Amino acid sequence: MALKQYAPLWQPGLWGADSLGIESDLDQHTSPRYSSPMQLPTPPVVIWFTGLSGAGKTTLASRLVEDLAKQNRPLEFLDGDKVRDQLGQAGFQRADRMIHLQAMAFAAGRLEAHGVTVVGAFITPYEAAREILRRNCRNYLEVWVDTPLAECEKRDVKGLYARARRGELKNFTGIDDPFETPTTASIRLTTQGQSVEDTYQGLKVKLRALGVVV
């Protein structure tokens, strides 16, 4: 896949990567900085991690953001939990999720159109929502973190799956709301039985094969 060229217009700050020790751009606003196309190491791309809660989306996306940030490229990290914390709790019924994800798709597409590489980590459980992302983003790479439900439940430090099993949380993906199998993911990753480092190195190889400099 040859990445399509854009002329960058502005460069926002990086946000949502607390594990990297980086302040949220919503907490401390960074004024836009104009740049020229020659300053971009590669054309902008939207790299969207999808998978069950606990699959490893944010862990892998954070590692990727850390490496991309070293290139001094225009970059935004959209993390599902942090977006909900900042913008308010959207509902979890299918219609509510679709509205929320449609807004995220629009935001990602506009950022990309202005020269910004976007890394997103959202459950994105429905194929219709992923199709909206594809339509909104010109260079869209979908990374399916394919971790089995049983493994995600083992990793559940917040106890969310247990609460969903008890009926305390409704419309929880994988329990009483479906995660629809991605049909056109650019990259499929398996994390069960693998270290974070091994999985991440495999991701980098696959991204490079698709034309992403990382």
C-alpha positions as CSV (number, residue, x, y, z in Angstrom):
1,M,0.0,0.0,0.0
2,A,1.5,3.3,-1.1
3,L,0.7,6.1,1.4
4,K,-1.0,9.1,-0.2
5,Q,0.7,12.5,0.3
6,Y,-0.8,15.5,2.1
7,A,0.5,18.9,2.7
8,P,0.5,19.4,6.5
9,L,-1.2,22.5,8.0
10,W,-0.7,22.3,11.7
11,Q,1.0,20.2,14.4
12,P,-0.9,19.6,17.6
13,G,0.6,18.2,20.8
14,L,0.6,14.6,21.8
15,W,-2.0,13.5,24.3
16,G,-3.4,10.5,26.0
17,A,-0.1,8.7,26.7
18,D,0.1,8.8,30.5
19,S,2.2,5.6,30.5
20,L,4.8,7.5,28.6
21,G,4.9,10.4,31.0
22,I,3.4,12.8,28.5
23,E,0.8,15.3,29.5
24,S,-2.6,15.3,27.9
25,D,-3.1,17.9,25.2
26,L,-6.6,18.5,26.7
27,D,-4.9,19.4,30.0
28,Q,-2.3,21.7,28.5
29,H,-3.1,23.0,25.1
30,T,-0.4,23.3,22.5
31,S,-0.9,26.0,19.9
32,P,-0.8,24.9,16.3
33,R,2.6,25.2,14.5
34,Y,2.7,25.5,10.8
35,S,5.1,23.4,8.8
36,S,6.0,22.4,5.3
37,P,5.5,19.0,3.5
38,M,9.3,18.6,3.6
39,Q,9.2,18.3,7.4
40,L,7.1,15.2,7.3
41,P,9.1,11.9,7.4
42,T,6.1,10.1,5.9
43,P,2.6,11.0,4.8
44,P,0.0,11.0,7.6
45,V,-1.8,7.8,8.5
46,V,-4.5,6.6,10.8
47,I,-3.5,3.5,12.8
48,W,-6.6,2.2,14.6
49,F,-6.3,-0.6,17.2
50,T,-9.5,-2.6,17.7
51,G,-10.1,-5.5,20.1
52,L,-11.7,-6.6,23.3
53,S,-11.2,-4.8,26.6
54,G,-7.9,-6.1,28.0
55,A,-6.7,-7.3,24.6
56,G,-3.6,-5.1,24.7
57,K,-4.7,-2.2,22.4
58,T,-3.6,0.7,24.6
59,T,-0.4,-1.1,25.7
60,L,0.7,-1.6,22.1
61,A,-0.6,1.8,20.9
62,S,1.3,3.6,23.6
63,R,4.6,1.9,22.5
64,L,3.9,2.9,18.9
65,V,3.2,6.5,19.9
66,E,6.5,6.6,21.9
67,D,8.4,5.5,18.8
68,L,6.5,7.8,16.4
69,A,7.0,10.8,18.7
70,K,10.7,10.4,18.3
71,Q,10.4,11.3,14.6
72,N,8.9,14.7,15.5
73,R,6.0,14.0,13.2
74,P,2.6,15.7,13.7
75,L,0.9,13.1,15.9
76,E,-2.2,12.5,18.0
77,F,-3.0,9.6,20.3
78,L,-6.7,9.0,20.8
79,D,-7.3,6.5,23.6
80,G,-10.9,5.3,24.1
81,D,-10.9,5.5,27.9
82,K,-9.3,8.9,28.0
83,V,-11.6,10.3,25.4
84,R,-14.6,9.2,27.5
85,D,-13.1,10.6,30.6
86,Q,-12.6,14.0,29.0
87,L,-15.7,14.3,26.9
88,G,-18.2,12.6,29.2
89,Q,-19.6,9.1,29.4
90,A,-21.4,8.2,26.2
91,G,-23.7,5.3,26.5
92,F,-22.8,1.8,25.8
93,Q,-25.8,0.6,23.8
94,R,-25.1,0.0,20.1
95,A,-26.7,3.3,18.9
96,D,-24.7,5.3,21.5
97,R,-21.4,3.6,20.6
98,M,-22.0,4.2,16.9
99,I,-22.6,7.9,17.5
100,H,-19.4,8.1,19.7
101,L,-17.3,6.2,17.1
102,Q,-18.6,8.2,14.2
103,A,-17.4,11.4,16.0
104,M,-14.0,9.8,16.6
105,A,-13.8,8.8,12.9
106,F,-14.6,12.4,11.9
107,A,-11.9,13.7,14.2
108,A,-9.4,11.2,13.0
109,G,-10.1,12.0,9.4
110,R,-9.8,15.7,9.9
111,L,-6.5,15.4,11.7
112,E,-5.2,13.2,9.0
113,A,-6.3,15.6,6.3
114,H,-4.2,18.3,8.0
115,G,-1.1,16.2,8.0
116,V,-1.4,14.6,11.4
117,T,-0.7,10.9,12.0
118,V,-3.4,9.5,14.4
119,V,-3.1,6.4,16.6
120,G,-6.4,5.3,18.0
121,A,-7.1,2.6,20.6
122,F,-10.8,1.9,20.9
123,I,-12.7,-1.4,21.2
124,T,-14.7,-0.5,18.0
125,P,-16.8,-3.6,18.3
126,Y,-18.9,-3.2,15.2
127,E,-17.9,-3.7,11.6
128,A,-20.1,-0.8,10.6
129,A,-18.1,1.5,12.8
130,R,-14.9,0.4,11.3
131,E,-16.3,1.0,7.8
132,I,-17.1,4.6,8.9
133,L,-13.4,5.0,9.9
134,R,-12.3,3.7,6.5
135,R,-14.6,6.2,4.7
136,N,-13.4,9.1,6.8
137,C,-9.7,8.4,6.7
138,R,-7.7,8.3,3.5
139,N,-4.7,6.2,4.8
140,Y,-6.4,3.9,7.3
141,L,-4.6,0.9,8.8
142,E,-6.7,-1.3,11.1
143,V,-4.8,-3.3,13.8
144,W,-6.9,-6.1,15.2
145,V,-5.5,-7.2,18.6
146,D,-7.0,-10.7,18.6
147,T,-6.8,-11.8,22.2
148,P,-9.3,-14.5,23.3
149,L,-12.0,-13.5,25.7
150,A,-10.8,-15.9,28.4
151,E,-7.3,-14.3,28.3
152,C,-8.8,-10.8,28.5
153,E,-10.8,-11.8,31.6
154,K,-7.6,-13.1,33.2
155,R,-5.9,-9.7,32.6
156,D,-8.9,-7.7,33.9
157,V,-7.3,-5.8,36.8
158,K,-10.4,-3.5,37.1
159,G,-12.7,-6.4,37.5
160,L,-15.0,-5.1,34.7
161,Y,-15.6,-8.6,33.2
162,A,-16.5,-10.0,36.6
163,R,-19.0,-7.2,37.1
164,A,-20.5,-7.8,33.6
165,R,-20.8,-11.5,34.4
166,R,-22.7,-10.6,37.6
167,G,-25.0,-8.3,35.6
168,E,-23.7,-5.1,37.1
169,L,-22.5,-3.7,33.8
170,K,-24.8,-3.9,30.8
171,N,-23.8,-3.9,27.1
172,F,-20.3,-5.0,27.9
173,T,-18.4,-6.1,24.8
174,G,-17.8,-9.9,24.8
175,I,-20.4,-10.6,27.5
176,D,-23.8,-9.3,26.5
177,D,-22.7,-7.2,23.5
178,P,-20.9,-8.6,20.5
179,F,-17.5,-8.0,19.2
180,E,-17.9,-8.5,15.5
181,T,-14.9,-10.2,13.9
182,P,-12.9,-7.7,11.7
183,T,-13.1,-8.8,8.1
184,T,-10.6,-6.4,6.5
185,A,-8.0,-5.7,9.2
186,S,-4.7,-4.5,7.8
187,I,-2.8,-6.3,10.6
188,R,-3.9,-9.1,13.0
189,L,-1.9,-9.5,16.2
190,T,-2.1,-12.4,18.7
191,T,-0.9,-11.6,22.2
192,Q,-1.7,-14.7,24.2
193,G,1.5,-16.5,25.2
194,Q,3.7,-13.6,23.9
195,S,5.5,-10.8,25.7
196,V,4.6,-7.2,25.0
197,E,8.0,-6.7,23.5
198,D,7.7,-9.6,21.1
199,T,4.2,-8.6,20.0
200,Y,5.3,-5.0,19.5
201,Q,8.3,-5.9,17.4
202,G,6.1,-8.0,15.2
203,L,3.7,-5.1,14.8
204,K,6.6,-2.9,13.7
205,V,7.6,-5.4,11.1
206,K,4.1,-5.5,9.7
207,L,3.7,-1.7,9.7
208,R,7.0,-1.2,7.8
209,A,5.7,-3.7,5.2
210,L,2.7,-1.4,4.8
211,G,4.9,1.6,4.3
212,V,4.8,3.1,7.8
213,V,8.2,4.4,9.0
214,V,8.6,3.3,12.6
